[in-house]
């Protein structure tokens, strides 16, 4: 587990650490893919593998009404089919695809800046 010191809960949910098989948030370790936004945490979001991402998974992220979506696809950056990424782009919402470690780091930076962001994080295996 590596990452930040204690999370500043005034900013909302922050990721304290991640490693293969675990993401730590607010002192708790999660062992499943999850959705995280400054004021919302949903364990069990998403598929086990990036190749299984669907438009319905992206719709759940859009339900948070973000201006930017971060999609962490596990150990490697894996782009979903263009149709899966089309809806947020059509709505003028940015979507960035990266490996889950990079998504965790980027999420914390954006939350600290007060940005309206949501991350869908597939577990690093």
VOBA-1610 file (N, C-alpha, C; in pm, whole numbers, padded with zeros to 5 digits, always signed):
BEGIN
Unk+00087-00117+00000Unk+00000+00000+00000Unk+00091+00122+00000Unk+00069+00211-00091Unk+00149+00332-00098Unk+00058+00445-00141Unk+00088+00561-00096Unk+00017+00678-00146Unk+00029+00792-00049Unk-00085+00851-00009Unk-00084+00971+00073Unk-00085+00935+00221Unk-00063+01038+00302Unk-00083+01022+00445Unk-00233+01020+00469Unk-00277+01069+00582Unk-00420+01068+00611Unk-00497+01153+00512Unk-00616+01107+00480Unk-00703+01180+00388Unk-00762+01301+00457Unk-00774+01409+00385Unk-00841+01530+00432Unk-00988+01515+00398Unk-01069+01474+00496Unk-01208+01446+00468Unk-01288+01573+00438Unk-01234+01690+00465Unk-01304+01813+00429Unk-01316+01826+00278Unk-01222+01770+00205Unk-01226+01773+00058Unk-01318+01665+00003Unk-01360+01573+00086Unk-01439+01460+00041Unk-01354+01334+00044Unk-01405+01229-00014Unk-01331+01103-00017Unk-01202+01119-00095Unk-01092+01076-00034Unk-00962+01072-00100Unk-00908+00930-00092Unk-00825+00893-00184Unk-00765+00760-00186Unk-00634+00766-00109Unk-00624+00684-00007Unk-00505+00683+00077Unk-00397+00591+00023Unk-00435+00489-00051Unk-00334+00398-00104Unk-00397+00296-00196Unk-00314+00231-00272Unk-00358+00125-00361Unk-00244+00028-00382Unk-00280-00094-00414Unk-00185-00201-00445Unk-00264-00309-00517Unk-00199-00405-00575Unk-00275-00513-00639Unk-00374-00574-00539Unk-00501-00569-00576Unk-00605-00629-00493Unk-00666-00541-00387Unk-00621-00416-00372Unk-00677-00331-00265Unk-00662-00183-00296Unk-00765-00107-00259Unk-00762+00039-00261Unk-00807+00083-00123Unk-00732+00172-00060Unk-00766+00217+00075Unk-00826+00357+00070Unk-00943+00371+00132Unk-01015+00498+00139Unk-01069+00512+00280Unk-01042+00626+00343Unk-01092+00656+00478Unk-01061+00542+00576Unk-00941+00488+00566Unk-00897+00385+00658Unk-00950+00246+00629Unk-01030+00230+00527Unk-01085+00098+00493Unk-01028+00050+00361Unk-00997-00078+00356Unk-00944-00139+00233Unk-01058-00203+00154Unk-01063-00169+00026Unk-01164-00226-00064Unk-01094-00322-00158Unk-01157-00435-00181Unk-01098-00540-00264Unk-01180-00567-00389Unk-01255-00467-00430Unk-01340-00478-00548Unk-01339-00346-00622Unk-01378-00351-00747Unk-01387-00227-00825Unk-01487-00134-00758Unk-01466-00003-00777Unk-01554+00092-00710Unk-01567+00223-00787Unk-01670+00296-00751Unk-01694+00432-00799Unk-01662+00524-00682Unk-01587+00629-00709Unk-01555+00725-00603Unk-01569+00866-00657Unk-01635+00949-00578Unk-01649+01092-00604Unk-01630+01160-00469Unk-01610+01290-00466Unk-01585+01355-00337Unk-01690+01324-00230Unk-01815+01309-00267Unk-01920+01285-00168Unk-01992+01151-00187Unk-01932+01062-00265Unk-01999+00935-00291Unk-01896+00824-00311Unk-01924+00710-00251Unk-01838+00592-00265Unk-01929+00471-00285Unk-01908+00400-00395Unk-01992+00284-00428Unk-01903+00164-00455Unk-01879+00081-00353Unk-01806-00044-00376Unk-01890-00136-00465Unk-01823-00218-00543Unk-01893-00313-00628Unk-01932-00256-00763Unk-01891-00133-00793Unk-01918-00075-00924Unk-01832-00146-01028Unk-01885-00166-01145Unk-01805-00208-01259Unk-01773-00355-01265Unk-01716-00392-01378Unk-01680-00532-01401Unk-01544-00565-01339Unk-01507-00691-01350Unk-01375-00733-01302Unk-01265-00699-01402Unk-01299-00694-01530Unk-01201-00671-01636Unk-01243-00553-01722Unk-01145-00476-01769Unk-01173-00359-01853Unk-01245-00399-01982Unk-01218-00516-02033Unk-01282-00560-02157Unk-01433-00579-02140Unk-01480-00584-02016Unk-01622-00604-01987Unk-01697-00473-01959Unk-01629-00359-01970Unk-01695-00231-01947Unk-01804-00207-02050Unk-01918-00155-02005Unk-02030-00128-02094Unk-02077+00016-02076Unk-02165+00058-02164Unk-02224+00191-02153Unk-02301+00206-02023Unk-02357+00098-01970Unk-02428+00104-01842Unk-02334+00140-01727Unk-02212+00090-01730Unk-02113+00126-01626Unk-02083+00276-01633Unk-02068+00327-01754Unk-02040+00470-01772Unk-02161+00552-01728Unk-02281+00502-01754Unk-02403+00572-01711Unk-02407+00588-01560Unk-02360+00488-01486Unk-02354+00500-01340Unk-02261+00614-01298Unk-02149+00628-01368Unk-02057+00738-01339Unk-02122+00873-01372Unk-02194+00877-01482Unk-02263+01000-01522Unk-02371+01040-01421Unk-02425+00943-01349Unk-02527+00970-01248Unk-02479+01061-01136Unk-02349+01072-01119Unk-02290+01160-01018Unk-02288+01305-01068Unk-02315+01323-01196Unk-02315+01454-01262Unk-02179+01524-01255Unk-02073+01455-01298Unk-01940+01514-01295Unk-01914+01601-01418Unk-01807+01676-01413Unk-01756+01746-01532Unk-01645+01664-01596Unk-01588+01569-01518Unk-01479+01486-01567Unk-01491+01347-01507Unk-01472+01246-01592Unk-01470+01107-01549Unk-01329+01053-01566Unk-01280+00986-01463Unk-01154+00912-01471Unk-01191+00764-01471Unk-01135+00692-01563Unk-01162+00550-01574Unk-01031+00476-01554Unk-01016+00411-01440Unk-00898+00331-01410Unk-00923+00187-01452Unk-00844+00136-01545Unk-00874+00007-01608Unk-00788-00109-01557Unk-00738-00098-01437Unk-00658-00207-01381Unk-00509-00178-01393Unk-00429-00283-01404Unk-00284-00268-01409Unk-00238-00194-01535Unk-00312-00213-01646Unk-00277-00151-01773Unk-00387-00057-01821Unk-00349+00040-01900Unk-00446+00127-01965Unk-00510+00048-02079Unk-00642+00032-02071Unk-00716-00044-02172Unk-00835+00042-02215Unk-00838+00079-02342Unk-00947+00164-02390Unk-01070+00079-02421Unk-01184+00117-02363Unk-01309+00050-02399Unk-01346+00084-02543Unk-01441+00012-02600Unk-01486+00044-02735Unk-01535+00190-02743Unk-01519+00254-02857Unk-01562+00393-02872Unk-01708+00418-02832Unk-01795+00323-02858Unk-01936+00341-02823Unk-01956+00356-02671Unk-01871+00291-02592Unk-01881+00300-02446Unk-01843+00441-02399Unk-01749+00502-02469Unk-01702+00636-02430Unk-01781+00749-02495Unk-01869+00717-02587Unk-01938+00819-02667Unk-02035+00905-02587Unk-02111+00847-02496Unk-02216+00922-02427Unk-02161+01039-02346Unk-02059+01019-02263Unk-02009+01137-02190Unk-01956+01244-02285Unk-01888+01203-02389Unk-01833+01300-02484Unk-01945+01377-02553Unk-02054+01310-02586Unk-02169+01377-02649Unk-02233+01478-02554Unk-02218+01455-02424Unk-02274+01545-02323Unk-02174+01653-02282Unk-02058+01656-02345Unk-01957+01756-02313Unk-01882+01726-02184Unk-01883+01602-02140Unk-01814+01561-02018Unk-01686+01490-02057Unk-01575+01536-02001Unk-01447+01474-02031Unk-01438+01336-01971Unk-01371+01247-02040Unk-01345+01112-01987Unk-01202+01075-02021Unk-01127+01040-01919Unk-00987+01004-01934Unk-00969+00859-01891Unk-00904+00782-01975Unk-00879+00640-01948Unk-00731+00623-01914Unk-00704+00554-01804Unk-00565+00532-01760Unk-00561+00408-01672Unk-00441+00363-01638Unk-00432+00251-01544Unk-00484+00298-01408Unk-00525+00205-01324Unk-00590+00240-01198Unk-00497+00319-01106Unk-00369+00287-01102Unk-00277+00364-01017Unk-00274+00510-01057Unk-00264+00537-01186Unk-00264+00676-01234Unk-00398+00742-01206Unk-00507+00668-01220Unk-00639+00724-01192Unk-00653+00761-01045Unk-00600+00678-00956Unk-00604+00709-00812Unk-00529+00839-00782Unk-00410+00851-00835Unk-00330+00973-00811Unk-00398+01095-00870Unk-00446+01083-00993Unk-00510+01196-01060Unk-00638+01237-00989Unk-00715+01140-00943Unk-00838+01169-00870Unk-00808+01257-00748Unk-00711+01218-00667Unk-00678+01296-00546Unk-00638+01439-00580Unk-00559+01455-00684Unk-00516+01590-00725Unk-00638+01673-00764Unk-00727+01617-00843Unk-00843+01692-00889Unk-00939+01725-00776Unk-00958+01633-00682Unk-01043+01662-00566Unk-00982+01773-00482Unk-00850+01769-00462Unk-00783+01874-00385Unk-00797+02011-00453Unk-00810+02012-00585Unk-00831+02137-00659Unk-00978+02179-00660Unk-01065+02098-00601Unk-01207+02131-00598Unk-01280+02098-00727Unk-01223+02013-00809Unk-01284+01977-00938Unk-01400+01880-00918Unk-01495+01885-01007Unk-01614+01800-01006Unk-01581+01673-01083Unk-01530+01572-01013Unk-01476+01452-01076Unk-01537+01327-01015Unk-01546+01223-01094Unk-01581+01090-01047Unk-01482+00993-01110Unk-01448+00889-01035Unk-01358+00787-01089Unk-01425+00650-01079Unk-01416+00575-01186Unk-01453+00435-01186Unk-01323+00357-01187Unk-01297+00285-01080Unk-01168+00219-01061Unk-01183+00068-01063Unk-01125+00005-01163Unk-01120-00140-01166Unk-01001-00185-01082Unk-01017-00293-01013Unk-00915-00338-00921Unk-00786-00373-00994Unk-00675-00333-00937Unk-00543-00371-00987Unk-00517-00515-00944Unk-00483-00600-01037Unk-00457-00741-01003Unk-00315-00777-01037
//
